[in-house]
Amino acid sequence: MTATTDFAPPRWLRGRHVQSILSSSGLRRRAGARALTRLRAQHDEHLLDGGDGVRLHGIHSHLARPPRGLVLLLHGWEGSVQSGYMLHTAATLLAAGFDVFRLNFRDHGDSHHLNVDPFHSCRIGEVVNAARSLTQIIPTSPLLVAGFSLGGNFALRLALHAPRAGIALAHAAAVCPVVDPAAGLRALETGPPLYHWYFMRKWRGSLRRKRALFPQRHDFDDAVLAQDMRALTAWMVGRYTDMGALENYLDGYSIADERLAGLRVPVSILAARDDPVIPIADFHRLQLPAHSRLDVAAFGGHCGFLEGAALRGYGERWITARLLAASAVPA
């Protein structure tokens, strides 16, 4: 099912770049931290078993009451458990009665030291294993997952893999997920340079940190890091994967066209027609089963959906409403 949302920010906040940039700003991050602090939740750190010796870091946030369920929350590329949208969403879900587990992907947040080899977007197996490990450490039911951007892509792939992995996942919600990575790469290359610069600055910093921690494994020089996104990704694929070509890697984490048609776990997807990073045409080509839905907003930018000067977001309210409905609890 495809529906149009009623999200309508004030006119001064309707620009897609304003939405996208403010969403990742320090202002929103600080507001999210305050929202989480006001709840007086307890936050426990855990290392989850990703299989084959992989360890992934995360934070379990909970209140002193029986929870309605446990939500695994996944950030976007070069985000972390401390990203503003993660903090706001965690606070909104906690207030609605859920426990929340915010997971850092490999080499995100302060976790570069945990694994020798670097993160890449085809590492879905370790996230599936980490989700299974989470159910053993925190056996709260139902288990649900939500993610943003690349985290939304991982959430939807987790929904695909969960039944075969023996994970009783009730629902997956994704905000502006990466659908067709090749199309997303082209959008970053041809769109406003700010987005390419932003992601490359963070990725290069992550790779420098990895090199400093494991210099014998990562002996690349700064000339490698000076490449643009396409060239550096191709280098990473050749060096750290067995996929051979950039095209194989991009296809490896695509959820485009019919790839979600066989979903057994229901999913909800929120997209924005004005997203400068994920082309809206990618969403309209998705083939979703009848138990799943796609909501499309006219505005929102990339993972923005900010509703006003307080920088609270429609995205976190939408996730909470979809997961409340999926867990059969009235909103």
C-alpha positions in Angstrom: 0.0 0.0 0.0 1.2 3.5 -0.9 -0.1 6.5 1.0 0.5 10.2 1.1 1.4 11.6 4.6 0.0 14.8 6.1 3.4 16.1 7.1 3.4 19.8 6.4 6.2 21.9 8.0 6.0 25.7 8.1 6.9 27.5 4.9 10.3 28.6 6.2 11.2 25.0 6.9 10.1 23.4 3.6 13.4 23.6 1.7 14.9 20.1 1.3 18.4 21.3 2.1 17.2 23.1 5.2 15.5 20.0 6.3 18.5 17.7 5.6 21.1 19.9 7.1 19.2 20.9 10.3 18.5 17.2 10.9 22.2 16.4 11.2 23.0 19.6 13.1 24.4 19.9 16.6 21.3 21.8 17.6 19.1 18.8 16.9 21.6 16.5 18.6 21.6 18.6 21.8 17.8 18.8 21.7 17.6 15.1 21.4 20.0 14.5 24.3 17.8 16.8 26.5 14.6 14.9 25.5 16.3 11.6 26.5 17.6 13.1 29.8 14.2 14.3 30.8 12.9 10.7 30.8 15.5 9.7 33.4 16.0 6.4 31.5 18.8 3.9 32.4 21.4 3.3 29.7 23.4 0.1 29.7 26.2 -0.6 27.2 26.6 -4.0 25.6 28.8 -5.7 23.0 26.8 -8.0 20.7 28.2 -11.1 19.0 28.3 -10.5 15.2 29.7 -13.9 14.4 33.2 -14.8 13.4 34.7 -12.8 16.2 32.9 -9.6 15.2 31.8 -7.4 18.1 29.2 -4.6 17.7 28.6 -2.0 20.4 25.2 -0.7 21.4 23.2 1.0 24.2 20.0 -0.4 25.9 17.8 2.4 27.1 14.9 1.5 29.4 12.6 2.9 32.1 11.4 1.3 35.4 8.3 -0.4 34.0 7.4 -3.4 31.9 8.1 -2.5 28.2 5.7 -2.9 25.3 8.5 -4.3 23.2 12.1 -3.8 22.3 13.1 -1.7 19.3 16.5 -2.1 17.6 17.4 1.3 16.3 19.9 1.6 13.4 21.7 4.9 12.3 22.8 6.0 8.9 26.2 5.9 7.2 28.8 7.7 9.4 26.1 8.4 12.0 26.1 6.8 15.5 24.0 6.0 18.5 24.5 9.6 19.5 23.1 11.1 16.2 20.3 13.6 16.8 17.7 11.6 15.0 18.7 8.5 17.0 18.3 10.4 20.3 15.0 11.9 19.4 13.6 8.6 18.2 14.8 6.8 21.3 13.2 9.4 23.5 9.9 9.2 21.6 9.8 5.3 21.7 10.7 5.3 25.4 7.9 7.7 26.2 5.5 5.4 24.2 6.5 2.4 26.4 9.2 0.7 24.4 12.7 -0.3 25.4 15.3 0.8 22.8 18.6 -0.7 21.8 20.7 1.8 19.7 23.3 -0.2 17.7 26.5 1.1 16.3 27.5 -0.4 13.0 31.1 -1.5 12.8 33.5 1.5 12.9 30.7 4.0 13.9 30.7 5.9 17.0 33.5 5.0 19.3 33.8 1.4 18.1 36.7 1.4 15.6 38.9 -0.6 17.9 36.5 -3.5 18.2 37.2 -5.1 14.8 40.3 -5.1 12.5 38.7 -4.9 9.1 36.6 -1.8 8.1 32.8 -1.4 7.8 31.1 -1.8 4.4 27.4 -1.9 3.5 27.3 -5.5 2.6 28.0 -6.7 6.1 24.4 -7.6 6.8 25.4 -11.0 8.3 27.0 -9.5 11.3 23.9 -7.3 11.9 21.6 -10.3 11.7 23.9 -12.1 14.1 23.9 -9.1 16.5 20.1 -9.0 16.4 20.0 -12.7 17.4 22.5 -12.0 20.1 20.3 -9.1 21.4 17.3 -11.4 21.7 19.4 -13.7 24.0 20.7 -10.9 26.1 17.5 -8.9 26.3 14.6 -11.4 25.6 11.9 -8.7 25.5 9.0 -9.4 23.1 8.0 -8.3 20.6 11.3 -7.3 18.8 11.0 -4.6 16.2 13.5 -2.6 14.2 13.7 0.9 12.8 16.4 2.6 10.8 17.4 5.8 8.9 19.0 6.1 5.5 21.6 3.3 5.3 20.2 2.0 8.7 16.8 1.8 7.0 18.3 -0.3 4.3 19.8 -2.6 6.9 16.5 -2.7 8.8 14.7 -3.9 5.7 17.4 -6.5 4.9 17.2 -7.7 8.5 13.4 -8.2 7.9 14.3 -10.3 4.8 16.8 -12.4 6.7 15.1 -12.7 10.1 12.8 -15.7 9.5 15.6 -17.9 8.1 17.9 -16.7 11.0 15.3 -17.8 13.6 14.7 -14.2 14.8 11.1 -13.4 15.7 11.0 -9.9 14.2 7.5 -8.4 14.3 8.0 -5.3 12.1 10.6 -3.1 10.4 10.3 0.7 9.9 12.6 2.6 7.6 13.0 6.4 7.1 14.5 7.4 3.7 16.3 4.0 3.3 18.9 3.6 0.6 17.1 1.6 -2.1 19.3 1.5 -5.2 22.9 2.2 -4.1 24.0 2.9 -7.6 21.3 5.6 -8.0 22.2 7.0 -4.7 25.9 7.3 -5.6 24.9 9.1 -8.8 22.7 11.5 -6.8 25.6 12.4 -4.5 27.9 12.9 -7.5 25.5 15.1 -9.5 23.7 16.9 -6.6 24.9 19.8 -4.5 28.6 19.3 -3.6 27.8 19.8 0.1 26.5 16.2 0.5 29.4 14.6 -1.2 31.8 16.7 0.9 29.9 15.9 4.2 30.0 12.1 3.8 33.6 12.0 2.4 34.9 14.1 5.3 33.4 11.7 7.8 34.4 8.6 5.9 38.0 9.7 5.5 38.1 10.5 9.2 36.9 7.0 10.0 39.5 5.4 7.7 42.3 7.5 9.2 41.2 6.3 12.7 41.2 2.7 11.5 44.7 3.1 10.0 46.0 4.6 13.3 44.6 1.6 15.3 45.7 -1.2 12.9 48.6 0.2 10.9 49.9 -3.2 9.8 46.5 -4.1 8.2 45.7 -0.7 6.9 48.9 0.7 5.3 47.2 3.0 2.7 48.4 6.5 2.3 46.6 9.9 2.1 46.6 9.8 -1.7 44.1 6.9 -1.5 41.9 8.9 0.9 42.0 11.9 -1.5 39.9 10.1 -4.1 36.3 10.9 -4.7 33.5 8.7 -3.4 33.2 6.4 -6.4 37.0 5.8 -6.7 37.5 5.3 -3.0 34.6 2.9 -2.8 36.0 0.9 -5.7 39.4 0.8 -4.0 37.7 -0.4 -0.8 35.8 -3.1 -2.7 39.0 -4.3 -4.3 41.0 -4.3 -1.1 38.6 -5.5 1.6 36.0 -7.6 -0.2 35.9 -10.5 -2.7 33.2 -8.9 -4.9 35.6 -7.9 -7.6 33.8 -4.8 -9.1 32.1 -1.8 -7.7 28.9 -2.7 -9.5 28.8 -6.1 -7.7 29.2 -4.3 -4.3 26.5 -1.8 -5.0 24.1 -4.5 -6.1 25.0 -6.5 -3.0 23.1 -4.2 -0.7 20.4 -3.1 -3.1 16.8 -3.6 -2.1 15.5 -2.2 -5.4 12.6 -3.3 -7.6 11.4 -6.9 -6.6 14.0 -7.6 -3.9 11.5 -7.0 -1.0 8.6 -8.8 -2.7 9.2 -12.0 -0.7 9.1 -10.3 2.7 7.5 -12.4 5.4 8.0 -9.7 8.1 5.7 -6.6 7.5 7.6 -3.3 6.9 6.8 0.4 6.7 8.8 2.9 4.7 8.7 6.7 4.9 10.1 8.6 1.9 10.2 12.3 0.9 9.6 13.4 -2.7 12.3 16.1 -2.3 15.0 13.9 -0.8 18.3 15.1 -2.3 20.1 11.8 -1.6 17.7 9.0 -2.4 15.7 9.5 -5.7 12.0 9.2 -5.1 11.7 7.1 -8.3 13.5 4.3 -6.4 10.6 4.1 -4.0 7.9 4.0 -6.6 9.6 1.0 -8.3 9.6 -1.0 -5.1 7.5 -4.2 -5.1 6.2 -4.6 -1.6 3.9 -7.4 -0.4 0.3 -6.6 0.7 1.2 -6.5 4.4 3.6 -3.7 4.0 3.3 0.0 3.2 5.1 3.0 1.7 4.3 6.5 3.0 5.4 9.4 0.8 5.7 13.0 2.1 5.9 16.1 -0.2 8.6 17.6 2.1 11.2 16.3 4.5 14.6 16.2 2.6 16.9 13.4 3.6 15.8 12.1 7.1 14.6 15.5 8.1 10.9 15.8 8.5 11.4 18.6 11.1 8.1 20.2 12.3 9.2 23.5 13.7 11.8 25.6 15.5 12.0 23.0 18.4 13.5 20.6 15.8 11.2 17.7 16.8 10.6 15.4 13.9 7.6 13.8 12.2 10.0 10.8 11.4 10.3 9.7 15.1 6.5 10.1 15.6 5.9 8.1 12.4 8.2 5.3 13.5 6.6 5.2 17.0 3.0 5.1 15.5 3.9 2.3 13.0 5.6 0.2 15.7 2.8 0.7 18.2 0.4 -0.5 15.6 2.6 -3.5 14.7 2.8 -4.5 18.4 -1.0 -4.3 18.7 -0.9 -1.6 21.3 -3.2 1.4 20.8 -1.3 4.7 20.2 
